[in-house]
Amino acid sequence: MELKLTPRFLQNGQRFFGPGVAELLERIDRCESIRTATMEMKIAYSKAWTMLRSCEAALGYPLIQRKVGGAGGGGSTLTPEGRSLLERYRRWEADCKAYAKEHLTEIFPEAAE
C-alpha cells in the first residue's frame, strides 16, 4: 500500500492552491519567467495565468510581479507574499506528509505488509 497525500487549499469548494501552483511559483522564481516555467511544466501559458489569477483572487494579494520587456527583456518574480505563501505551503505539506507516514500503519495496519 502506498500513501499519496496532496494538500490543497479550497474556497467555496473550489481548489485554488496546491502542488501545481506551488510548482509553477517555484519555477517562476527560478527562471524569472512565466513563459519558461510553463514550457518546463508543459502547460499552456493561458492555463498558468488562470491558475495564478484564481489563486490571487482567493487570497486577496498578488503572487508575482511582472517586469515589462524592452531592450533588457521582461520577466516575473515572486512578490514577498507569494514567496512567503510558497515557503509556508511547502513546510505545511512536508509536515502533513510526515504525520501521515508516521501514522499510516497505526491506522491502516495492512499498509505494513
C-alpha positions as CSV (number, residue, x, y, z in Angstrom):
1,M,0.0,0.0,0.0
2,E,1.2,3.4,-0.9
3,L,0.3,6.8,0.5
4,K,-0.3,9.8,-1.7
5,L,-1.2,13.0,0.1
6,T,-1.7,16.2,-1.8
7,P,-2.7,19.1,0.5
8,R,-4.7,21.8,-1.2
9,F,-6.5,25.0,-0.3
10,L,-10.1,25.4,-1.2
11,Q,-12.5,28.3,-1.2
12,N,-16.2,27.7,-1.7
13,G,-15.4,24.1,-2.6
14,Q,-13.0,25.2,-5.4
15,R,-9.3,24.4,-5.3
16,F,-7.1,27.5,-5.6
17,F,-3.7,26.4,-4.3
18,G,-1.9,23.1,-4.2
19,P,1.1,21.3,-5.7
20,G,0.5,22.6,-9.2
21,V,0.5,26.3,-8.3
22,A,3.4,25.7,-5.9
23,E,5.5,24.1,-8.7
24,L,4.6,27.0,-11.0
25,L,5.7,29.5,-8.4
26,E,9.0,27.6,-7.8
27,R,9.7,27.6,-11.5
28,I,8.8,31.3,-12.0
29,D,11.1,32.0,-9.0
30,R,14.0,30.1,-10.5
31,C,13.5,31.1,-14.2
32,E,12.2,34.6,-13.6
33,S,9.8,33.9,-16.4
34,I,6.2,32.7,-16.6
35,R,6.7,31.5,-20.2
36,T,9.8,29.5,-19.4
37,A,8.1,28.0,-16.3
38,T,5.1,26.9,-18.4
39,M,7.2,25.4,-21.1
40,E,9.1,23.4,-18.4
41,M,5.8,22.2,-16.9
42,K,4.3,21.5,-20.3
43,I,1.2,23.6,-19.6
44,A,-0.3,26.4,-21.6
45,Y,0.7,29.9,-20.8
46,S,-3.0,30.8,-20.5
47,K,-3.6,28.0,-18.0
48,A,-0.8,29.3,-15.8
49,W,-2.4,32.8,-15.9
50,T,-5.8,31.2,-15.0
51,M,-4.2,29.4,-12.1
52,L,-2.4,32.5,-10.8
53,R,-5.4,34.8,-11.2
54,S,-7.7,32.3,-9.4
55,C,-5.2,32.0,-6.5
56,E,-4.6,35.7,-6.2
57,A,-8.4,36.4,-6.2
58,A,-8.9,33.8,-3.4
59,L,-6.0,35.2,-1.4
60,G,-6.5,38.8,-2.0
61,Y,-2.9,39.6,-2.9
62,P,-0.6,39.3,-5.8
63,L,1.8,36.3,-6.0
64,I,4.0,37.6,-8.8
65,Q,5.2,40.9,-10.1
66,R,5.9,41.4,-13.8
67,K,8.6,43.5,-15.3
68,V,7.7,44.8,-18.7
69,G,10.0,43.8,-21.6
70,G,12.0,46.0,-23.8
71,A,15.7,46.2,-24.5
72,G,16.6,44.5,-21.2
73,G,13.8,41.9,-21.5
74,G,10.9,41.4,-19.2
75,G,10.3,38.8,-16.5
76,S,8.4,37.9,-13.5
77,T,9.4,37.4,-9.9
78,L,7.5,36.4,-6.7
79,T,6.1,39.1,-4.5
80,P,7.2,38.8,-0.9
81,E,3.7,37.5,-0.1
82,G,4.0,34.9,-2.9
83,R,7.4,33.7,-1.6
84,S,6.0,33.5,1.9
85,L,3.0,31.6,0.8
86,L,5.1,29.1,-1.1
87,E,7.5,28.6,1.8
88,R,4.7,28.1,4.3
89,Y,2.8,25.8,2.0
90,R,5.9,23.6,1.4
91,R,6.6,23.4,5.2
92,W,2.9,22.5,5.8
93,E,2.9,19.9,3.0
94,A,6.1,18.3,4.5
95,D,4.5,18.3,8.0
96,C,1.3,16.7,6.7
97,K,3.2,14.0,4.8
98,A,5.5,13.2,7.8
99,Y,2.4,13.0,10.1
100,A,0.6,10.8,7.6
101,K,3.5,8.5,7.1
102,E,4.2,8.2,10.8
103,H,0.6,7.2,11.5
104,L,-0.2,5.2,8.4
105,T,0.4,1.8,9.8
106,E,-1.2,2.7,13.1
107,I,-4.4,3.5,11.3
108,F,-4.0,1.1,8.4
109,P,-2.1,-2.0,9.7
110,E,-2.4,-3.7,6.4
111,A,-0.1,-1.0,4.9
112,A,2.8,-2.5,6.8
113,E,2.6,-5.7,4.8
